[in-house]
Amino acid sequence: MTSTVPNAVQHTDAQPPITMFGPDFPYAYDDFLAHPAGIGQIPATEHGSEVAVIGGGLSGIIAAYELMKMGLKPVVYEADRIGGRLRTVGFEGCDPTLTAEMGAMRFPPSSTALQHYIDLVGLETRPFPNPLSAATPSTVVDLKGESHYATSIDDLPQVYRDVMNAWNACLEEGADFADMNRAMRERDVPRIREIWAELVEKLDNQTFYGFLCASESFKSFRHREIFGQVGFGTGGWDTDFPNSILEILRVVYTEADDHHRGIVGGSQQLPLRLWDREPQKIVHWPLGTSLASLHDGEPRPAVTRLDRTAGNRITVTDATGDIRTYRAAVFTGQSWLLLSKIACDDALFPIDHWTAMERTHYMESSKLFVPVDRPFWLDKDEVTGRDTMSMTLTDRMTRGTYLLDEGPDRPAVICLSYTWCDDSLKWLPLSPNERMDVMLKSLGEIYPHVDIRKHVIGNPVTVSWENEPYFMGAFKANLPGHYRYQRRLFTHFMQDRLPADKRGLFLAGDDISWTAGWAEGAVQTALNAVWGVMSQFGGSTDPTNPGPGDVFDEIAPVELPED
């Protein structure tokens, strides 16, 4: 629960930090963004040209922001609100500083391209209280009606340490973990590609659960069951058991499940601040220009139709009936929208790309938060001396309960439940108050002497991402055999490989990335799309700072045979 890193890997301050830049496409997006030459330019004759950016989530806003800096005019379309799954909400009638993260709420240090933008807009981060992390005063693990209180893994029964050791051994035996971890930390691209090419070919058809079962270290069903329910890092892994093991390896290799930090004041501030930001280094547009100013404060409404029209243009119809035609467009919404809510011309994409979008597998996810008068969980039990309540992992309906506070004398927030997949679907028919009642009942069985309800000072807020009309799921998670589909979507920005009549519309967003479910993937694919649009308009990067498309052939993702 404290780390996905096998004991064989010893971290020191002298080691370079790991980054989520691989292993499928080991490109250093953080270095690209930090380079003084910038990320590219377009000919002056193209300045002011409009580019449609469909979707105002993090990927769309970053793409629009960088295109604006190059001198293009992004036209952002957003069906709901700026932020996408960076959604921070308040509680009616409560202090407005009291907020809940309905989507992304914890970010690993390996999200180095994301961190570039967090720093750019001046946001602060702080450690997130995951189970048994240093930011968490205490954790309760409750399985099969038996609870264990812990401040470190050493406080748990030996079987939990056995499970941790089994997971570490399993990764080493089946996935060359220490070798890959070292190669990624050192940014040894040839070694990363060598290890990963073998694993992709060997493991693309394997589920996460099958990978565990194939390991001598996890021959015990009891160990697999505990691992599924409690896991390591953020909690239980059983909702991922049907997914491709390659998805899991991407998470553990990049340490995406470790050392999380939250954004002070809420993650939605990031896209909102980028929307309002007036960059100092900007081409064509006068100083003081922002995305907000280019849109008179509000993005265009929802897109209802996309067509490929004469001259290989992309024609966009929005909810007001307004029709505009563009030489290039970036689509950053979840791909299923192109199959359902947006009427699409079949000519927009090659048939293999349509197939890949149709096969995309999304994970469900639900959360429910309540505001409370204070962080009462820090009160000490007079008999045991323990915290009154703890961050809680359980096999009951709630699964994961998180305790979030701003100090001992201020109102606080409890995430009563954070669930995925089947556990999320169990909540779907229930109203917010019905959900809260069931959750309080479950927690009451774990903490029979704690009256949580008496501390609640407002109505609950909840989300089920599978029921959100512009999302229909929380994030992509490939099933076995889906590697080829993901490769088609990720590499779509390399449009010189496509027929001339299939170019101009670029896919971006975290479900196009190799690291879906992490904001870093949204950032990386946005930058890929920006490179693609730049190239379409005859632009280029500085020779000292080649972009992802410039080095694509050197580090392209493994290509598996189709026959």
N, C-alpha and C positions, 0 to 999 in steps of 0.2 A: 503493500500500500504506500510505501514511501518512495519507491523508485522502480523504474523499469530497467535500470542499468545493472547488468550482471556484476558480481563482485570482482570479476577479473579486470574491470576497467576502473582504474584509480584516477580520479580527477584532481588536478592541481591548479593553482592560480596561474601557473605558467602556460597552461594549455589554452589554445584559442577556443572561443565559444563555438558551440555547434550551431548550425543554422538550418532552417527548413528549405534548403535549396536542392534537395534531391530525395531519393537516389535516381528517380526516373530522368530528370533533366537537371543535372548539377551545374546550374548557372547561378552566379553570385549577384542576385538582384540588389542586395544591400550595397555592394560596391558600385554597381551601375548607378544607383540613385545618388550615392555620395560623391561621384566624380565631378570635379569642377567644370568639366566640359559640357555637362548636362546630358540629357538622354536623347537628343536628336533635334533636327531642324528640318524645315520644309522650304522650298523655293519661295521667294518673296511674292512671286506671281500668284501663289496659292493662298496667301494670307487673307483671312476673313472668310474663307470657304466654310460652309456649314457641314457639320457631321452630326448625324443623329446618335444619341446615346440613350438607349432604352433601358430604363431601370436606374433608380436613384439610391441603390444600396452602396456599400463601400466600393465595390468594383466599378460601378458606373460613375460615382463621384470622382474617384481617383483618375479614371480614364478621361473624364471631362476636364478635370483640373489640368492634367498634363497636356492634353490637346490644346486647351486654351493658352497655356504658356508657350506653345509652339507657334501661336498665331492663327490657329483655326478657331472656328466658332462652334463649340458644342451646343447642341440643342437637346436638353435632357427631358425625357419623358418619364413620369413616375405616376403609377396608378394609386398609390396609397400615401406614403410619407417618406421623406428622405431618411435613409438609414438602413432599409431592408431588415436583415436579421440582427443588425445592431439597433435594438429597440429598447429604449429606456422609458419607463412609464412611472407616473406618480400615483399616489393614493388620494382619492377624493376626500377633501376636508382635512387632510393632514399637511404637515409642514412640507412645502414643495421640494426641500432638499432630501426628503425621504423617497427613495426610488427603488425600482425593481428592474432587473435585467431580464427581459423576456426571451431574448436570444443569446447572443454571445456575451459571456460574462467573465471569462478567464482566458488569459493569453500567455503562452510560453515565451521565455526569453529567446528561444530559437526563431521566433517570428520577427526576423531582423528587418525585413522590408516594411512590415507593418509598423515596427518601432520607429522607422524613419518618419512616417507621417504623424505618429503620436507625438514625437519630439517637435516636428515642424509646427504643429498647432499649439504647442505648449501645454499638453495634458500631462497629468501626473498619474503614476501607477503605484500600486501597493500590493503586497503579497495577498493572494486569495486563500481563504480558509478551507482548503481541501482536507480530506481525512488524513490525520496524523501529520499534517504539514506543520512547519514551525509557526505559522500564523494561526493555528488552531489550538486553543487551550486544551481541549480534550476531545476524544472521539469515542463513541459507543458503537460497537459492532454487535448487532442483534440478529442471530440466526436460529431458526427452529425454536423460538421461545426462550433462548438463552442469551443473556447480554454480557458483554465484556467491556469494561471501562479502561481506556488507555490514553496515555499522553505520548507514547512511542510504541513501536511494534514490539518492543521487549516486554511490554505489559500484557500482551495477548498470549493465549495458550500456544504451546509449541507448534501445533498443527498449522497456525497461520504463518509462522516462519518457514515451516516445511513447504507450504504452498509457494511462498515467495522464492525460496530456493529452487523449487521445481520449475517455476516460470523462467528464472534466470538460466537454469541449465537447459531448458527447452529451447530458448532463444539461441544459446550458444551452439547446441547440437544441430539444430535444424536451420539456422539462419546466419551463421558466422557473425554473431552480434558484435563481439569485441573488435573484430577486424574491421567491420563496416563502420562501427562507431568511431574508431580511430581514424579511418580514412575520411569520414565526413568532417570530423573535427579539424583535420589537417588540410581539408579541401583537396584531397588527393583524387582528382577526377578519374584518371585511368584505373585506379584500384576500385573506386566506387562502381564504375561501369562494369568492370570485370566480375565483381561479386554479384552485382544485381542482375546482369544478363543471365547468369546461371540460375539464379533464384526465380526469376520471372518464368523462364522456360520450365523449371521444375515444379513451381508452386501455383501457377495461374489457375489451375483447376481445383485447388485445395481450399476447403473452408477453414476458418479459424479453429473450429472445434476438431475437425479432422487432423489439423496440424498438432493440436494438443494430444489427441489420442495416439498419434503416430510416435510420440516421444516416450521413451522409456521413463523419463522423469515424471510424466503425468499418467502413468498407468493406473493410478488410483482414481476411481470415480469420485470418491469423497473429496479429493483434492481438486478435481476439475469443477465440482459443484461449488465448493467454497470460493475458488478463483472466479467463477462466473458471478457469484453473488456479492463478493467483496472486492476482488481484484487488487490492483495496485495503481497508484497515481490518483485518479479521480474517483475510483470506486469499481463496482462490478462490471464485468466484461461480457456477461452472457447474452446481452442483446446484440452483440456483434458476432456471436458464434456462427451464424449462417453465412457471414460475409467472407469475402476472399481474405486469406491470410496476408496477401500482399498489402491490403489496406492497413492491417494492424502493424505490419513491419514498417510501413512508412511512418507511422506514429511513434513507434518505439525507437527507431533509428535516429529520428530527429529530436527525440526527447520532448515531443509535443505534449506529452501527458505529465510533464514534471515542472515544478517550480513556477506555477502559474501566478500571474498578477492580474488584478482587476484595475479598471480605469476609474480614477476618483471622479465622482459625479456622474458616471454612466458612460457607456461605450458609444451611445448615439451622438455624443458631442463630437466625435471624430469626423464623421461625414458632414455634420452640420457646420463645424468650423471650417472645413475645407470648402464648403459651399459659399461661405461668406469671406473666405480669405482673399486678400489682395496681394498676389505675389510680387516681390520686388524684381525678380528676373522674369520678364515677360516680353514677348516679341509681338509687334504690330499694335497691340492694344495699349492704351495709355495707362500709366500708373494709376492705381485705384480701381482697376477693373477686377471684378470677381465673377464667379459663376452666377451669383445672385443678381449682380447688376446686368449681366448679359440676358437674364431672363425676367427682368423687372420684378425680381423677388420670388417668383414661383415657377417651378418646372412646368412643362407642358403636361396635359393629363394622360391617362392610360392610352396605350396603343391598342387598337382593335383590329388592325389589318396591316399586313406586310406583303408587298408585291415587288417582283423584279420587273422593271419596265424598260422602255426603249433606251438604248445607249448603256445598257447594263447598270442602270440606276436602281436605287432602293427607294420605293415609295411607301411612305408611312401615313396611315390614317389613324387619327386619335379619336377619343370618346366624344369630342365636340363635332366630329365630322370634318375637321380640318385635314387637308391632304397636302403633304409636302414631299418633295423628291430630293434625294441626296446622292452624292457620288460615293459616299461611304457611310456605314452605320455600325454601331457596336451594340450587340444585344447582351445584357448582363443579367437578365432574369433567369429564374429556374427553367430549364429546357422544356419541361412539360407544358409550360404556358404556350409554347409554339405549336403544341398538339391539341390545345383545347380552347383557351380563352382568346387567343389571337388567331384570326383567320389568316392562313399563310399560303402563299403561292408555292407549289411544289418545287419550282425552279430556284428557290432561294438557296438550297443546299444540294449537294450530291446525295444520291439515294443512300449510300453507306452512312452518311452523317445523320440522315433522318432515322435510320435503323438504330444508330448509337443513342440518339436521344430517346427513342421509344424504349430502349432497353435500360435506360438509367434507373437505378434502384435508389429510392429515397427512404431514409429512416424517419419514423415518427418521433415526436418529442413533445412532452407536456411539462409545464411548471405551474406552481401556484405559490404566491407570496402573500403574507399578511404583515401589516404594520403593528408593532407592539410598543408599549409605553417606555420600555427601557430594556437593556440586555440582561434580563433577570437570570439567564442561564449561568451567569458568572457568580451568582450567589452560591455560597458554600453550604452543602448539606451539613447540618449540625452533628449528625451521627457519623457519616463517612468522611467528611472533610472534602468530598469531591464536588465538582461543579454540579449545579442543580440539573442542568441539561447539557448535552454535548452535540457536536456534529454527529449525525447518526446515519449509519449504513445498516440496512435491514432487508430481509426477504419479505417483509410485509408490503402492503400496497404503496407505501410512501417511497420505498427504496433509498433515496438520498435526501437528507434534510440538512440545510445549511443555515448557519447563524451569522448574521451580518450586522455589525454595529459601528457607530461613529464615536463611541466613547461611553463611559459608564452612566452619565447623567442625561443622555440624549435618547430620543426615540430610536428604535431599531427595526430591523426587518428579519423575518424568518422565511426562507424558502422551504415551505413545508414538504414539498415533494418535487423532485426532478427525475423524470422517467423517460425511457425511450421504447420504441417499437411496441410489442404487445403490452408492456406495462403502461405505455401512453394510451393505447387504444382503450384500456379499461376505464379511463377517465372520460373518454369522449362524450358519452351520453349525459354526463352529469353537469349540472349548473355549477357556477363558482362556489356557492354556499354548500351545495351537496358535496362537492369535492372536499371542501374544508372540513365538513363534519366527519367524513370517512377518514381523512388524514389525522384529525385530532383524536379519533377513536384509536387508530393504529398507534400513534405516539403515546396515547394514554396507557396502552398495554406495556409499553417499554418504560414509561415514567409515571407509574401509578400515583405518585404523590405530588405531581406537578400539574397545576391548573393553568395550562397555556391560554385557554380561552379568556381568562380574566384579564390578561395582559393585552389582548387584541384591541386596537383603538380605531380600526377602520375596516372597510370591506376588502375582501381578498381581490387580487388581480390574478388572472390566469391566462394561459395560452395553450392551445394544441395546434402545433404548426401544420399538421396534416389537414386541419380544417380551415386554415387560412387561405382565402381564395386566390391570392397571388403567390402562394408558395406551395401548397399541397404536400408538404413534407418539410422536415427540418434541414436535412443535408443529404447529399449523395453518399452512398456507400456501395462500392462495387461488389457484386456477387462473383463466385468462381466463374472463370471463363470470360469475364468482362474486360480484361486488360486491353484487348484490341479495340473495343468500343471507346474506352477512355483515351487511348492514344489518338484516335481519329478526332475526338473533340478537342483535346489539348493542342494538337498540332494544327488546328484549323487556321491559326493566324498566319501560317506559312502558305500564303495563297498563290505564290508562283507555282506551287505543285498542283493547283486546281485548274480545271478548264476555265477559259476566259469568262464564260457566261455564268460562273459560279463564284465570282469574286466580289468583294466590296462590302459584304456583311460579315462582321467579325464576332465570334463568340467569346465571352468572358464571364467571370463569376466563379464562385468557389466550386460549383459542381463541374466546371470544366477542368479544374485543377486536379493534380494528383493528391492534394491534401484537403479534400472537401471536409467541411465541418470546422475548418480553421480559417480565420480571417486572412491569414497569410496567403492562402490560395486565391482569395479574391484579389489581393494586391498584385500577385504575380501575373495572373491572367489578364488583369487590367493593363499592366505594362506590356505584356505580349501584344494585346490588341492595339495599344498606342503605337508600338513599333510597326505593326501591320498597316495601320492607317497612314502613318508617316511615309512608309514605303509606297503606298498607293498614290500618294500625292507627290511622289518624286523626291522625297526627302531622304536623309541619311543620318547616321550617327557619326560622331567624331571618331577618327581612326584610333584614338587613344582610349576610347570607351565603347567598344562594340556592344551592340544590343543583343537580345536573345535570338533574334532572327539571323544576325550576322554570324553567330557561332553555332547555329543550329546543326549543321552537318557534322560538326565535331562532337557534339554531345547529345544528339537526337535520341529520344527514347527507343528502347529495344523494340524491334519490329518482329513480331511472331508471324510465322507462315499462316496463310489463310486456308491452305489445302492440306 
